[in-house]
Amino acid sequence: MFFRNRKLPSIEAGHYKNTAQSPTEVMPVPEVVSISMSENIGAPCKPLVKKGDRVLVGQKIGDAEAFLSVPVHSSVSGSVTAIETMRNAMGGTDTYVTIETDGKQEVAEGIKAPVIDDQPGFIKAMRESGLVGLGGAAFPTWVKLNPKNLIDIDTFIVNGAECEPFITSDHRTMLEDADNVIDGMLAVMKWLIAEDGYIAIEDNKQDAIDNFNRLLKERGISKIKVFPMPARYPKGAERVLIQEITGKKCDAGVLPAALGVIVMNITSTAFVGQYLKDGMPLIKKRITVDGDAVRNSKNVLAPIGARIKDIMEFCGGYTEEPVKILMGGPMMGRAVYSDRMPLIKNNNAILAFSKAQAWIPEESACINCGRCHEGCPFHLIPTAYADAYEARDVKRLKELQVMQCMECGSCSFVCPAHRPLAFINKLSKALVKEAGDNV
């Protein structure tokens, strides 16, 4: 949690959607990119290139045989200058392929729209595209779209809520790339044999709601409907969306497919629509760049592997030295240790905050006001988790169902004592996982 409910300049008070009306600007190809081999939630890829190799746009430069994996492709043409290990935003280490660009952006041979005749062909194409969930955990899309209970899937939900403060990149996708969203939905619904499609959008994005309603009417599509929701964090959480739209409760550890539902991020869905037309794998990402330490806040289309430093320079640089840089939003994003870290697939924002905006008040004693319980979307009891964690009482944490917590940060945000409740919940979940079935 890196900012509090303070008076900050904003178009929409409380949501800080400062770039909602800022059309996406394409970033020039930087001199250097560093592309991570760990671009999905599963096993990292092994580099398919070596130092000195020349690579082309869309060329596969990394892959793995593990189930939860997808290939990684070059976002530029140029020469591989290094294959090295660096620290990532999660605190671990990843392997990166560093490429010095040549400015030519020559496309690899064989990049063309995939020919798909059946469901296995569709799944194969999704894997080859390199697509992962672009709004969260980087779960491989080909795995998500290939559930064991395919015959039970009846509902496809596209998540356009974008409820995190500051971030507007999905909003711009809905305005600038809506036809691809619809095309992607139709393709997914065809191969999932899903009858009902929903585009979930918070009602502070009325222009996006109107845009989709107009396009769906013009194209005569009735099986896809727009589902407006109140603009309240964390409406965009997968489990919240499912219950909001279908009425089905999705507990922690339960896959949406088990309930007959598949949920995808709106930008992921737009990519599917575009990929089926041109066959260009996932090599670029629309992101929001904002925060009071950024000179010119923008929505930027940047190549995967571009360094934060270069993206910031495209936005005019810093107004002052930032004390906190986040990959993602202020509620669930990750703080990075250096602006030399590169853009990855599932990153949807880069926020740079000054000391004033990143200020965190001093913690005080709990006053048992219950606001954390009221603010939790699942009505959990974070203060009880904190007590149990302090006592290292794993049995109690299990009884209180701490694993239901999705770490949205709402409890920390509303706490008048400024306690780091969401972080304590995270540590509590780790304690339960470590104990396993021993308690």
N, C-alpha and C positions, 0 to 999 in steps of 0.2 A: 504494500500500500504506500504510494509515493506522493499522494496529495490529499488534502482534506477539503471539506466543504467550505471553501473560502471564496471571497469575492474576486473572481478572475474574469477578464474580458471574454465574452462569448456571444455567439449569435443566439444560442438557445441556453438560457440559464440552467445550470445543473448538468447539461449534457456536453457542453464545450465543443459543439460541432462546428468549429470555426471554418472548416474547409468544405462544408457541404455544397456550396455553390462555386467551388473551384474546379473547373474542368481539368481532366488529367493531362499532365505535360510529360512528354517523352524525354527521358534523360539521354543525352549523348553517350555513346559507348565510351567507358572509361579506359584509361591506359592499361589497367590491370584488374583482373577479377580473381577471386579465390573461391572455388566451388567446393562445398562440403560433400563428403561421401556419406554423411549421415543425414539425409534429407527426409527420412521417414521414421516412424515410431519403432520399426523393427531393426533387424540387423543392418549394419552399415555396408555400403558397397565397397568392392575392391576396385582400385583404379585400373582402367583398361588402357591407359596411356602411360608414357614415361617421359622424363625430362628430355627436352629437345624435340619432342613430337609436335607436328603442326596439326591443329584441330580446326574444325569447321562448325558453323552454327548448326545446332541440332544433332551433332554427332554424339553418340553414346560414349561417355568417358568413364563410367562406373556402373557396376552391376553386382548382384548377389544372387545366390541360389536359394537363400532363406525364404520362407513363406511370406513373412511380413516385410516385403521389400519391393522397391521399384528402382529402375535404372535412373542414372543421373546423366544429363546431357549438357554439352557446352552451350553457353549463351552467347559466345563470341567466336570469331575466327582469330587465330594467332598461334603462338608457340608456348608450349608448356615449359615454364621456367623452374618449377619446383613442385615436389610432392612432399608435404610436410605435415607434422602434427601440431595443432594449436588448441588452446583452451576454447571451449564454447560457452554460450550463455547459461547453460545449466551447471557449469562448474567442472564438467568432465572434459575429455579431449576428443577431437575428431581429426580425421585425415582430410586435408584440403589439397585440391589440384589448383595451382596458381598458373594463370595464363596471361602472358603479355599480348595484348590485342594488336592487330595490324590495321584496324580501321576499315577493312574491306568487307567484313560481315558476309563472307562467302558461305553459302548454304551447303550442307553435306548432301552428297548424292543419295537419292532414294527417298527424300522427304516428299511424301505425297499422301493424299487422303487415303485412309485405310479402307479396304474392301471388306465389308462385314456381311456374312450370309446367315449367321446363327448366333445364339447366345454365347457359346464358347469363343467365337470369333470376336464378339464385342468385348468380352473380358480380356482376351489377349491384347486387343488394341488399347484398352485402358491401362494395362500394365506397361506396354511399350511407350505409352505417352509420358510416363513418369509422374502421373498425377497422384497427389496425396490430398488429404483434407486441407484446404487453404485457409481455414478459419480457426484451427485449433491444434489438435494433437498430431497432425501429419500422418493420419492413418491411411494406409494405401487404399486408394479408391477401388482398384480392381478386386480387392478382398471384400470391401463393403458391398459391392454390387454383385457378389457371387455367394449369397447366403446358402447354407445347407437346406433351408426350408423355403426355397424360391417359390414354390407353389402357394405358400401362405402370404406372400407379400401383396398387399392391396393398396398401400398408401405410400406416396413419395412426397416428402416435405423438403422444400428448398428454403434454407435459412437466410433470410435477408434482414433479420432484426437489427444486427449491428448495434448492440446496446451499450458497448463499452464507450466511455467518454472519449472525446477527441477524434476517434477513428471514423472516417467517412469514405474509405476506399470501396467498400461494398456498395454504398449509396451511389457512388459514381458509376460503378458497374451496372447498377440497375437503370441508370439514366443513359449511359453511353453504349451499353452492350446488351440491351434487353432482348433483342431478337436471338442472340446466341444463347441466352439463358433459356428461352422458350424452346429453341431447337435442342438444346442439351436435355431439357426435361422430357421432351417427346421421345428422344432416343432412349433415355434411361427407362422411362415408363414402358416403352415397347419391349425391351429385352427383360425387364422385370415382370412384365405382364401385370403392371399395377394399374388399377382403374381410376384412382383418385390422386390428383396432384394439387399441392398447395404451395403458394409462395407467401411465406410469413414475413410481414414487414411492419415495423413499429409505426405508429401513426404520426410521428414527427417527421416522416418522410412521405408526405402526401403527394409530392411530385412523382415519386417512384410508384406509389400505389396507382395514381392516375395513368402513368405511362404504361404499366402492365395491363390495366383494365382496358385501355384503348387498343393496345396491340392484340390482346386476346380476342377482343370483339372484331377487329378488322380481319384477323386471320380465321375467325369462325371456330375457335377452340373452346370447347365447353368443359372438357374434363380437367382443366387446370383452373384453379380459382385463387384469387388473391385473398389472403387472410390478414386483415389489419389487427394489430395488437396495441395495447397501451404502451407508451414509451416509458418503460420502467425496467431498470437493470435488476436481475439478469434474465430478461425475457428470451434472449437468444440462446440460452443453454439448451442443449439437445433434449434433456429430460423434461425441462419446463415446456418446450415447444410441443413435445409429443402429448403431454397431458392437456395443454391448452387447446390443441387442435382436435385430438381424437378422444380425449377423456380417459385415456389409458395411463395408468401409473407405471413409470419406468424406474424401478429401483436401481441402486448402484450395483454394478456387476451384471445387469441384465442388458443384453444387446437389443436395440430397437427392433431388429429383424424378428426376434422372438415374439414381438407384439404385432408383427405384420407390417412394420414401418421401416422405411429407409430415410435417413435425413442427410442432406448434403448442403454444404455452404454455397451461397449464390455465385461466388467467383469460381468455385470448382465446377459448378454446373455450366457457367458461361464458357469455361475452357473446353468442356466436353463438346459443346455446340461448335466451337471454332475448330477444334482438333479434327472432328469428323469431316470438315471441309477442306483443310489444308495439310493435315498430318504433321504439323510442326509441334514437337514435344514441348513440355513445360520448361521454358527458358527465361521467362520474364514475369514480373509481378507488379501489380498496382498496389501502392502503399500510400498511407497518409504520413506526411512529415509535419509535425506541429510541436508546440511547446513554446514557452516564453523565451527560450534561449536560441530559437531558430529565427533567422532574419525574415525569411519569406516562407510562410506555411503553405504547403501545396499537397496535391495528390500527384504522385509521380509513378510513371511506368518505367521500372528499372530492370536491368538484366540481373538474373540470379548470380550471386557471387560478387556484385558491386559492393565496395566497402562503404560503410556508413559515412566515413569521412568524405568520400567523393559525392555521395548523395547529398550530404549537407552543403557541400560547395555548390552543387547545382541549385540549391535553395538559398543561395546568398551567404552561406556560412553562419557562424554564431554571432548573436548580439553580445554575448558574454560567455565566459567559460562555463559550460554546463556542469552541474554537480551530479546530475543523474541523467543517464541515457537509457531509454527503455526500448526493447524490441517487443512491440505489442502495446496494449493499453495499460493505463495506470492501475487497473484492478487486478489483472491476471498476467500482465506482461513480465518480461525478465529484464533485470538491470544488467547492462554489459559493462565490462571493465575497460573497454577501449573502443574508440570509434574507427579502429582499423578492422573490426570484425565485419564479415560480409553478410549480405542479405541472403536469407534462406527461403525455401519455398513457402512455408506456412507463416511467414512474418507479414502482417498486414499493416504495420505502422512502425515508425521510428519517432520517438518523442524525446525531446531534449529540454530539461527543466533547469532553471536557475535555482539558487539557494532558496529564494523566496517561494517559488512555486513547489519545490520539492520538500519544503519544510514539514517535519513530523513533530507534533507536540510531545511533550514529556508525558510518559505514562503515569497514571495515578491508580489508586485502589478501586476495585469494582464496587459499585454502589447498588448492585442487584436491581437495576432498573428494568431489565428484561428487553431492552431495545434490540439486542443481538438476536434474541429468539424471534421477535416480531419481524426483524429485517431479513431473516433467513427464508429463502424460497421454499425450503422443506420443513420449516418450523423445528429445526434442531436446537440444541441447547449448548452453545459454545462455552459458556462459563463452566458448565459441568464437565465438559471435555478438558478445560484448562485445569480444573481441580484434579481430575483423574490422571491427567498427564503428569502433573507435578508429583503425584503419589506413585507414578509408574504403575497404575492399576489397569492392566490390559483387559482384565475380565470386565471391569466397569465400562471401559471404552467400547467394548463389544456390545454390552448390554444397552448402551446409549446410542448404538448404531453410528459410530463416528465415520464409518466407511461411506455413509450416505452423503457426507460433505463433498461438494464439488469444488471447494476452494475458490469461490467467486469473490470473496473479500467483503461481502456486504456487512458481515458482523463487525469487522474492524472499522469499516467506514462510519457506521452509526454509533459506535461505542463512545460515550462521553468521557470515559476514562482513558481513551486512546490506547487500549490494550491491543497487542498484535494477535488477535484471536484467530484469524485465518491461518497465520503462520503456525500457531500452536496446534490448530486442527491438522495441518499438514504433518507436523512432527508426530502427532498422536496416531495418524494413519500409518506412518512409517513404523511406529512402535508395534502396532497391531500386525502389520505384515511381517515384521521381523520375528514376532512370537509364533506366527503360523497357527497350527492346531495344537500347540503345546499348552494353551490356556483355555 
